[in-house]
Amino acid sequence: QVHVVETGGGLVQPGGSLTLSCTASGSINRINTMGWYRQAPGNERELVAIKSNDGYTNYADSVKGRFTISRDLAKNTVSLRMNSLKSEDTALYYCNTNLQTPNFQWGTYWGQGTQVTVSS
């Protein structure tokens, strides 16, 4: 019933930029948070950036000053603008959202992931 879909991943050279986008759709009453996580081989999944409806925003230290998260509350979308990309940013990026369905149940949902590869 709930669909979370990411787009925008790909191959980019070091120093380049990419923009990831995510849309949550389906049986949604309201959304609390939307954010981005990533997982590189051998690493745990880590928070990249998150944004709540009340304005709270948090970034991982490794991406501060380079990445920007934004949301369109009306469209249930979240984007991640990634600048000055480094090889260390290479990972599978996941969209995450905490939302309430029409039956007033809260739950956390994940997208399928989109690959970002930073390489020359």
C-alpha positions in Angstrom: 0.0 0.0 0.0 2.9 2.4 0.7 5.5 2.9 -2.0 8.9 4.5 -1.4 10.9 5.0 -4.6 14.3 6.6 -5.0 15.8 8.0 -8.2 18.9 9.8 -9.3 21.8 7.5 -8.5 24.6 6.8 -10.9 28.3 7.1 -11.6 30.0 10.5 -11.0 33.6 11.7 -10.9 35.2 12.9 -7.7 34.2 16.5 -7.1 31.0 16.1 -9.1 27.4 16.4 -8.0 24.3 14.3 -8.0 20.7 14.9 -6.8 18.7 12.0 -5.4 14.9 12.2 -5.2 12.4 10.1 -3.3 8.7 9.9 -3.4 6.4 8.3 -0.9 3.0 7.3 -2.2 0.0 5.1 -1.6 -2.1 4.9 1.6 -0.6 7.8 3.6 -2.3 9.9 6.1 0.7 12.0 7.1 4.5 11.9 7.2 6.7 12.7 10.2 10.2 12.3 8.9 11.8 11.7 5.6 15.5 11.1 5.2 18.4 9.3 3.6 20.6 6.5 4.7 23.5 4.8 3.0 25.3 1.5 3.2 28.7 0.7 1.8 30.1 -2.8 1.5 31.3 -4.0 4.9 29.7 -1.0 6.7 26.6 -0.6 8.7 23.7 1.4 7.3 24.2 5.0 8.5 22.1 8.1 8.5 23.1 10.7 5.9 20.4 13.3 6.5 16.9 13.6 7.9 14.2 16.2 8.0 11.1 16.3 10.1 7.8 18.1 9.7 8.6 20.5 12.6 11.8 21.7 10.9 14.4 19.5 12.5 17.3 18.7 10.2 20.3 16.5 10.9 23.3 15.6 8.8 26.1 13.1 9.3 29.3 14.9 10.1 30.9 13.4 6.9 28.5 15.2 4.6 28.0 18.5 6.4 28.6 21.4 4.1 28.4 19.2 1.0 24.9 17.7 1.0 21.6 19.4 1.3 18.3 17.8 2.2 15.0 19.3 1.2 11.4 18.3 1.4 8.2 19.1 -0.4 5.5 18.4 2.3 2.6 18.6 -0.1 4.1 16.1 -2.6 5.6 13.7 0.0 9.0 14.0 -1.6 12.5 14.4 -0.3 15.7 15.3 -2.2 19.3 15.1 -1.4 21.7 17.4 -3.3 25.2 16.0 -3.1 28.1 18.3 -4.0 31.9 17.8 -3.9 31.4 14.0 -4.0 34.2 11.8 -2.7 35.0 8.2 -3.2 34.0 7.6 0.4 30.5 8.6 -0.6 30.1 5.5 -2.7 27.3 3.5 -1.3 23.7 2.3 -1.8 21.5 5.1 -0.7 18.1 4.4 0.8 15.2 6.7 1.3 13.5 6.3 4.7 10.2 7.7 6.0 8.2 7.5 9.1 4.5 7.9 8.3 1.0 7.2 9.4 -1.5 5.3 7.3 -5.2 6.0 7.1 -5.9 3.6 9.9 -3.7 5.8 12.1 -0.9 3.3 12.4 2.7 4.6 12.4 5.4 2.8 10.6 8.8 3.1 9.0 9.2 2.4 5.3 12.3 2.1 3.1 12.9 2.5 -0.6 14.7 -0.1 -2.7 17.9 1.8 -2.7 19.8 3.6 -5.5 23.5 3.2 -6.1 25.9 6.1 -6.0 29.4 5.4 -7.3 32.1 8.1 -7.1 35.1 7.1 -9.3 37.4 8.6 -11.9 
